[in-house]
Amino acid sequence: MSSLELVTAVTRMQEYIDAHIRDLITMKNLATVSGYSPWHAARLFKEVTGSTPFDYIRALRLTKAAYVLRDGDEKVIDVALDFVFDSHEGFTRAFTKEFGIPPKRYSQKKPPIRLFMPEKALHTYLSNHKGEKTMSSEKAKAIFVQVIERPARKVLLQRGKKADEYFGYCEEVGCDVWSILCSVKESLYEPIGMWLPKHLIKPGTSEYVQGVEVPLDYANVIPEGFDLIDLPPCTMMVFQGEPYDDELYQEAIREVWEFLDKFDPTLYGYAFAPQAAPRFQLAPMGYRGYIEARPVEKLNK
């Protein structure tokens, strides 16, 4: 049995868990979708994901429950029962252990917390075996360009040390910053990876950071190790590539960057303005294509 087949079996279990997270999930269920015995399926799941199926399901249920408590007004007991916890007390203990705050207080204050956001095993495997599949270069890829306005706002971010790109940043601060950013109730837009202009880089910190934009009146908790800084209004030119297979995100990014190397914004009546605002990228998601934005200023007619 090849490694790819084993990883695919674990991915099927992960997808089953996602689809049935509010239902009772047994090892027999997971064994059935994986095609292995319960014992072998459990061992394989732990080997590939680093978590037992039980721990994985509990952490994912707690994260889904946190979203409900953050965005709605449901009672804690109702959320607990919806996510297959037997009692208010058991849910409260598990939630507090996972996030460091009781669910009732979280539903009232909604501070940023570190959510559980696992990647699909198959995605990770294919990302680590890039030579097994490549994007077709038979036709030129289209890049969609648009101009957007960003209002005055703040950005909640965590700085690295020397990183100038995503992988170096993850080595310096870890890859779980995103899970905190995704929990921010007040976010104006989705979390982003940013290349800061020089005047926003603190001495001894990185050019590349991750953060989420929030309103000027943001007054919630600033997580330990994070900064909250002001960003002025700005104009951004957004570049969006074609949809791609998720495991080929690096090639999709490279295609957009190669386009940008030759792109002339004056064709649109703008010039790049790298010191006006952070250049940013959205999380690569194959269904929408790679998206990156760069600050620009309008040319005088």
Secondary structure, 3 states (H helix, E strand, C coil): CCHHHHHHHHHHHHHHHHHCCCCCCCHHHHHHHHCCCHHHHHHHHHHHHCCCHHHHHHHHHHHHHHHHHHHCCCCHHHHHHHCCCCCHHHHHHHHHHHHCCCHHHHHHHCCCCCCCCCCCHHHHHHHCCHHHCCCCCCCCCCCEEEEEEECCEEEEEEECCCCCCHHHHHHHHCCCHHHHHCCCCCCCCCCEEEECCHHHCCCCCCCEEEEEEECCCCCCCCCCCEEEEEECCEEEEEEECCCCCHHHHHHHHHHHHHHHHHCCHHHHCEEECCCCCCEEEECCCCCCCCEEEEEEEECCC
